[in-house]
């Protein structure tokens, strides 16, 4: 009888391990997508003059040109992505090392928060762009680029990243330690 119970336990541990590995692979996939998503956002929003000829860029020495030039090349081009992934990974590692109640669901919960972030960011940034067109005076010049066009998207994504980190830091904590 004890051998049957041990066999069932070993079978369950194998199932748990396979589920943990599968959900961890999903989490790594969402982190990879996050890296690309934020790198693309960095290119689009923090480098608004990347496709504009030099005479139409802000003059050298201005803050706009300095920010644009920093994020146009490495390391600035990937810095926001690296920071977001490192913070999320650190939160995950902190939760895993504390042996949360359900180790199998933890990577799945982190992956779900990453997916929720993508969906919310895509929706809210497109909404912010539409609202921005209503706020800016009409008509606008033919080359209308700059931070006056990208600040809503930067703000929305920054707030969503902060919310992502707060939610991920709460996931897996014992109930007595929740906010």
Residue pairs with C-beta under 8 A, 6 or more apart in sequence:
16 103
16 104
19 104
20 103
20 104
20 107
23 104
23 105
23 106
23 107
23 108
23 111
24 107
26 107
26 108
26 111
27 92
27 107
27 108
27 110
27 111
27 114
29 111
30 110
30 111
30 114
30 115
30 118
31 85
31 88
31 89
31 114
33 114
33 118
34 81
34 84
34 85
34 88
34 114
34 117
34 118
35 78
35 81
35 82
35 84
35 85
36 81
37 118
37 121
38 80
38 81
38 84
38 157
39 77
39 78
39 80
39 81
41 80
41 153
41 157
42 71
42 76
42 77
42 78
42 79
42 80
42 81
43 50
43 71
43 77
44 150
44 153
45 150
45 153
45 154
45 157
46 67
46 68
46 71
46 76
46 80
46 150
46 154
47 68
47 71
47 72
47 77
48 68
48 145
48 146
48 147
48 149
48 150
49 56
49 57
49 58
49 64
49 65
49 68
49 145
49 146
50 68
50 72
52 143
52 145
56 143
57 65
57 68
58 64
58 65
58 68
58 146
59 65
64 146
64 147
67 147
70 76
71 77
71 79
84 161
87 165
88 110
88 114
88 164
88 165
88 168
91 165
91 168
91 169
92 106
92 107
92 110
92 168
95 106
95 171
95 172
95 173
96 103
96 106
98 172
100 106
100 172
100 173
101 172
101 174
106 171
106 172
109 171
109 172
110 168
110 171
113 164
113 167
113 168
113 171
114 164
117 160
117 161
117 163
117 164
120 160
121 156
121 157
121 160
124 156
124 160
125 152
125 153
125 156
125 157
128 152
128 153
128 155
128 156
129 152
129 153
131 152
132 149
132 152
136 144
136 148
136 149
147 154
170 178
170 179
